[in-house]
Amino acid sequence: MTGRLGYAVNDWMYFGKAGWAWAGFNGDSATFNAGVNTNNNTSAQTRNGWTVGAGAEWGFAPHWSAKLEYDYVKFSTSNYLNTDVTVGGAVTTPGRSATSNLSMVKLGVAYRF
């Protein structure tokens, strides 16, 4: 969800945008211990983040416009625990973390009623 603020010059509008982002993430991991066991872990979660962007929109005909936009999205870091059983039966929980960000370029055409 973003808000957009721009400046119009003739048939062009130059804009910046910022807002909140969220996305669902699914992950699988496997831990291999030399000939002892294999441990698989699966996780799914929704993570929050923020987004910023900039672009230009051109009104090329009545009711029609085209735009080019760049967006950067940064999501929060997530920490995971993997349960692992060793040869002696001791349970360990090695930690893992994941970070995610996106860089997107968008090209679009719009018709306004």
Secondary structure, 3 states (H helix, E strand, C coil): CEEEEEEEECCEEEEEEEEEEEEEEEEEEEEECCCCCEEEEEEEEEEEEEEEEEEEEEEEECCEEEEEEEEEEEECCEEEECCEECCCCCEECCEEEECCEEEEEEEEEEECC
